[in-house]
Amino acid sequence: MAGDGSAQWTELVKRAQRGDREACAGLYAEFARTVHAIVLGHVGAAVAEDVTQEVFCSVFASLARLREPAAFPAFVCTAARNAACSALRQKRRTPRHESPDELAAGGPSPVARAEQREAAERVHAVIATLPEAYRETLLLRLVAGLSGAEIAERTGLTHGSVRVNLTRGMALLRPLLQEAGLP
């Protein structure tokens, strides 16, 4: 959708504002990875999916107040940042415990899940030390899989700024990962 995304988003937003569920689903499909990556940059994997869902509930509930449909990418990215900051404050107040359902769900053993979670948390901790502009841009590229042009289109940054943020962010990240003993 890069390049012609703005026109398509504008039409989807207008339809969603009129209550079209398919348009809401289209907006979700197009922006879920973006929102998830932004949220992940703040709160980590343990709660990122839940916060992502909360962002879209909030965005769709307040969509009628969006005056300029073409501003949807900035609107949803701002909502993601705000929700992530709120979740981070909440996360600091309440520790996370696995429910019996999570433990019985199958898949990797609890030990393997704990090791995966620990490695992911270590990587996230390293990424969290980067300046926010680099952190968010890297997560949009590495986690959401967005191209530089897509990142620019969704965040409002210029393509050149995105390229600089990715280059500098990776240059900072590589030695930090090596220093932490991470691949």
C-alpha positions in Angstrom: 0.0 0.0 0.0 3.0 2.3 0.1 2.7 5.2 -2.2 -1.0 5.2 -2.7 -1.8 4.4 0.9 -3.0 7.8 1.9 -5.9 7.8 -0.6 -6.9 4.3 0.4 -6.6 5.0 4.1 -8.7 8.2 3.7 -11.5 6.2 2.1 -11.3 3.4 4.7 -11.4 6.0 7.5 -14.4 7.7 6.0 -16.2 4.4 5.7 -15.2 3.4 9.2 -16.5 6.7 10.6 -19.9 5.7 9.0 -19.7 2.4 10.9 -18.5 0.1 8.2 -17.0 -2.9 10.0 -15.1 -4.1 6.9 -13.4 -0.7 6.7 -12.4 -1.0 10.4 -11.0 -4.5 9.6 -9.0 -3.1 6.7 -7.5 -0.3 8.9 -6.7 -2.9 11.5 -5.1 -5.2 9.0 -3.0 -2.4 7.5 -1.9 -0.8 10.8 -1.7 -3.6 13.4 1.9 -4.4 12.8 2.8 -0.7 13.0 1.0 -0.3 16.3 2.4 -3.5 17.7 6.0 -2.4 16.9 5.5 1.0 18.5 3.9 -0.6 21.6 6.6 -3.2 21.8 9.2 -0.5 21.9 7.8 0.7 25.2 6.3 -2.3 27.0 7.9 -5.4 25.7 6.4 -8.6 24.3 4.5 -9.8 27.4 1.7 -7.1 27.1 2.3 -5.7 23.6 -0.6 -7.7 22.0 -3.1 -6.7 24.6 -2.1 -3.0 24.4 -2.3 -3.2 20.6 -5.9 -4.4 20.9 -6.7 -1.7 23.4 -5.2 0.9 21.0 -7.6 -0.2 18.2 -10.6 -0.3 20.5 -9.8 3.3 21.6 -9.0 4.5 18.0 -12.3 3.1 16.6 -14.3 4.5 19.5 -12.9 8.0 18.9 -12.7 7.8 15.1 -15.7 10.1 14.7 -13.6 12.9 16.2 -10.9 12.6 13.6 -11.5 15.6 11.4 -9.0 14.8 8.6 -9.1 11.2 7.5 -5.7 11.5 5.8 -4.2 12.1 9.3 -5.2 8.6 10.4 -1.6 7.2 10.4 -0.4 9.9 12.8 -3.6 9.5 14.8 -3.1 5.8 15.3 0.7 6.1 16.0 0.1 8.7 18.6 -2.6 6.6 20.2 -0.2 3.7 20.2 2.5 5.7 21.9 0.1 7.1 24.5 -1.4 3.6 25.3 2.1 2.1 25.5 3.2 4.8 28.0 0.1 4.2 30.1 0.6 0.4 30.0 4.3 0.9 31.0 3.2 2.9 34.1 0.7 0.1 34.9 3.2 -2.6 34.3 5.6 -1.1 36.8 2.9 -1.2 39.4 1.8 -4.8 38.9 4.0 -7.9 38.3 3.0 -10.4 35.6 2.1 -14.0 36.5 1.3 -16.8 34.1 -2.2 -18.1 34.5 -2.9 -21.9 34.7 -4.4 -21.7 31.2 -1.2 -20.3 29.8 0.8 -23.0 31.5 -1.5 -25.8 30.2 -1.8 -24.4 26.7 0.9 -26.7 25.4 3.7 -25.6 23.0 7.2 -25.2 24.3 7.8 -26.3 27.9 7.6 -23.8 30.7 11.4 -23.8 30.9 11.8 -23.2 27.1 9.1 -20.4 27.2 10.9 -18.8 30.2 14.2 -18.9 28.3 12.6 -17.4 25.2 10.9 -14.8 27.2 14.2 -14.0 29.0 16.1 -13.7 25.7 13.4 -11.5 24.3 13.4 -9.3 27.4 17.2 -9.0 27.2 17.0 -7.9 23.5 14.1 -5.5 24.4 16.1 -4.1 27.3 19.0 -3.4 24.9 16.7 -1.8 22.3 15.1 0.3 25.0 18.4 2.0 25.7 18.4 3.5 22.3 17.1 7.0 21.7 13.3 6.8 21.0 13.5 7.9 17.3 15.9 5.1 16.6 14.1 2.6 18.8 10.7 3.1 17.2 12.1 3.2 13.6 14.1 0.0 14.2 11.1 -1.8 15.7 8.9 -0.7 12.8 11.5 -2.2 10.4 12.6 -5.3 12.3 9.4 -6.3 14.1 6.6 -4.9 11.8 8.6 -5.6 8.7 7.8 -2.2 7.2 10.0 -0.7 4.4 11.6 2.7 4.8 8.9 4.3 2.6 6.1 2.7 4.7 7.7 3.9 7.9 7.9 7.4 6.5 4.3 7.3 5.3 2.9 6.1 8.6 5.0 8.2 11.0 5.2 11.5 9.0 9.0 11.3 8.9 10.8 12.0 5.7 12.3 9.0 3.9 15.7 10.5 4.5 15.0 10.8 8.3 13.9 7.2 8.3 17.0 6.0 6.5 19.2 8.0 8.9 17.4 6.6 12.0 17.7 3.1 10.7 21.3 3.4 9.9 22.3 5.1 13.1 20.0 2.9 15.2 21.6 -0.3 13.8 25.1 1.1 14.3 24.2 1.7 17.9 22.4 -1.5 18.4 25.0 -4.0 17.0 27.7 -3.4 19.6 25.2 -3.2 22.4 23.8 -6.7 21.5 27.3 -8.1 21.3 28.2 -6.5 24.6 25.1 -8.2 26.1 26.1 -11.5 24.6 23.1 -11.6 22.3 23.2 -12.6 18.6 
